[in-house]
Structures are given as C-alpha cells and as structure tokens.
Amino acid sequence: MWKHPFDLAQINALNANTLGEALGIEFTEMGDDFIIAKMPVDSRTVQPHRMLHGGASVALAETLGSVASTLCIEDLSKKMAVGVEINANHLRPATKGFVFGKVTPIRVGRSMHVWNIEITDELGKLVCVSRLTVAVVDKV
C-alpha cells in the first residue's frame, strides 16, 4: 500500500517543528496497512478539567491520516496530501499516560483518501473514533 520505504525514524522526522512535535506525538509502529502513534496526556494535551482535549485527539487523528496519505502518493515532488474534512466522536475521557492512535484505510484513490483513526488509552479502551478525508493535490 505504501509507495515509499519509510521507517519510523523518517516518519518521526517529518514531525519536526510541527504541531505534532509540540503535542509530543511519536510514531511507534507501522504495518502493511496501518500506522500507530502515541501522544501523552499531559499539560500540552488536556483541557482545564485535566482530561484529554478533543482538539488534541483530532490533531493526533489528522497527523496520522496525513502521514498515511503522504506515504501513498506516487510522486512526492509533484503532489501533496491536504486534509479536507475530519470528524471525531469523543467516547470516553483519558486523564493520564498516553493515548494511541491507529490509522487504517477506508479508501485510497488517486485524488482522494479516506482514513479511519481509532484512539485508545493505555488499557486499550476506545477514547475517540475519527474519519479523515484527504485530497491529493498539486504541490504549490
């Protein structure tokens, strides 16, 4: 499925100087059709009630889906991935430790990708589900 032979170190390097880095997102695993990243539940990612902020969950989801789309683009010198729509259902709070996002494809076409992202806590309980639509567009 992936068009480029990236390893985790290279994928994590894509996060340098981005929102993903600021939130502490770290890519930890990839397989033939999935990528997993973790994000801390700490002062960078919680809301005033000390629960994981919904916006942080969405940022994790979009980061995962955008990277997955990038790895599916044939010619990265001419094309890039941009998010066009994301939704998220926040199902339970996370208050400590890490959350883990796993991105899997729903559909990967030439010009549009749709991804499913499930975010779980350290016990494997589902915290958030998200769907991201990404357009593959000409580089500017």
C-alpha positions as CSV (number, residue, x, y, z in Angstrom):
1,M,0.0,0.0,0.0
2,W,2.8,2.4,0.9
3,K,4.6,3.9,-2.1
4,H,7.7,4.8,-0.3
5,P,10.0,2.8,2.0
6,F,9.9,5.0,5.1
7,D,10.9,3.8,8.5
8,L,9.7,5.1,11.9
9,A,12.7,7.4,12.3
10,Q,12.0,9.1,9.0
11,I,8.3,9.4,9.8
12,N,9.1,10.9,13.2
13,A,11.5,13.3,11.5
14,L,8.5,14.6,9.4
15,N,7.1,15.9,12.8
16,A,10.0,18.2,13.5
17,N,8.8,21.8,14.0
18,T,5.1,21.0,13.7
19,L,2.0,20.8,15.9
20,G,2.7,17.1,16.1
21,E,6.0,17.7,17.7
22,A,4.6,20.3,20.1
23,L,1.9,17.8,21.3
24,G,4.5,15.1,21.8
25,I,3.2,12.8,19.0
26,E,5.5,9.9,18.3
27,F,5.1,7.3,15.6
28,T,5.7,3.8,17.1
29,E,4.6,1.2,14.6
30,M,3.7,0.6,11.0
31,G,2.4,-2.4,9.1
32,D,1.3,-3.2,5.6
33,D,-1.9,-1.1,6.0
34,F,-1.7,0.8,9.3
35,I,0.4,3.3,11.3
36,I,0.3,3.8,15.1
37,A,1.4,6.9,17.0
38,K,1.2,7.8,20.7
39,M,0.6,11.1,22.3
40,P,1.0,12.0,26.0
41,V,-2.0,13.1,28.1
42,D,-0.2,16.0,29.9
43,S,-0.3,19.8,30.2
44,R,0.1,20.1,26.4
45,T,-2.9,18.0,25.5
46,V,-5.5,18.4,28.3
47,Q,-8.4,20.8,28.8
48,P,-9.0,22.7,32.1
49,H,-10.7,19.6,33.7
50,R,-7.4,17.7,33.1
51,M,-9.0,15.4,30.6
52,L,-7.6,14.9,27.1
53,H,-8.7,17.8,24.9
54,G,-10.9,16.9,22.0
55,G,-8.8,19.1,19.8
56,A,-5.7,17.2,20.7
57,S,-7.4,13.9,19.7
58,V,-8.3,15.5,16.4
59,A,-4.8,16.7,15.9
60,L,-3.5,13.2,16.5
61,A,-6.0,11.8,14.1
62,E,-5.2,14.3,11.3
63,T,-1.5,13.8,11.8
64,L,-1.8,10.1,11.4
65,G,-4.1,10.3,8.3
66,S,-1.9,13.0,6.7
67,V,1.2,11.0,7.1
68,A,-0.5,7.8,5.8
69,S,-1.7,9.7,2.7
70,T,1.8,11.1,2.1
71,L,3.1,7.6,2.1
72,C,0.5,6.6,-0.5
73,I,1.4,9.4,-3.0
74,E,3.4,8.1,-6.0
75,D,5.4,11.3,-6.8
76,L,6.0,13.5,-3.8
77,S,7.9,16.0,-5.9
78,K,4.6,16.9,-7.7
79,K,1.8,16.1,-5.2
80,M,1.0,16.6,-1.6
81,A,-1.8,15.5,0.9
82,V,-4.1,18.1,2.4
83,G,-6.9,17.4,4.8
84,V,-10.4,18.5,3.6
85,E,-12.7,17.1,6.3
86,I,-12.4,15.4,9.7
87,N,-14.9,14.3,12.2
88,A,-14.4,12.8,15.6
89,N,-16.6,11.2,18.3
90,H,-15.1,11.5,21.7
91,L,-16.3,8.4,23.6
92,R,-14.5,8.4,27.0
93,P,-12.1,10.6,28.8
94,A,-8.3,10.0,29.1
95,T,-6.6,11.6,32.1
96,K,-3.1,10.3,32.3
97,G,-0.4,8.3,30.5
98,F,-0.6,8.0,26.7
99,V,-3.2,7.6,24.1
100,F,-2.5,5.6,21.0
101,G,-3.9,6.3,17.5
102,K,-4.2,3.7,14.8
103,V,-4.9,4.8,11.2
104,T,-6.3,2.3,8.6
105,P,-7.6,3.0,5.1
106,I,-11.2,3.1,4.2
107,R,-10.4,4.1,0.6
108,V,-7.2,5.2,-1.1
109,G,-7.8,6.6,-4.6
110,R,-5.6,8.7,-6.9
111,S,-7.0,12.0,-5.7
112,M,-8.9,11.3,-2.5
113,H,-8.1,9.2,0.5
114,V,-10.4,8.4,3.4
115,W,-9.0,7.1,6.7
116,N,-10.3,5.6,9.9
117,I,-8.5,6.5,13.1
118,E,-9.2,4.9,16.4
119,I,-7.6,6.4,19.6
120,T,-7.3,4.2,22.7
121,D,-6.0,4.6,26.2
122,E,-3.3,2.5,27.8
123,L,-5.9,-0.1,28.7
124,G,-7.0,-0.4,25.1
125,K,-10.3,1.3,25.8
126,L,-11.6,3.4,22.9
127,V,-11.3,7.1,23.6
128,C,-12.1,8.6,20.2
129,V,-13.0,7.5,16.6
130,S,-12.4,9.7,13.7
131,R,-12.7,9.8,9.9
132,L,-10.4,11.9,7.8
133,T,-10.8,12.8,4.1
134,V,-7.6,13.9,2.4
135,A,-7.2,15.4,-1.1
136,V,-4.1,14.7,-3.1
137,V,-3.3,18.0,-4.9
138,D,-0.5,19.6,-6.9
139,K,2.3,21.0,-4.8
140,V,2.3,24.8,-4.6
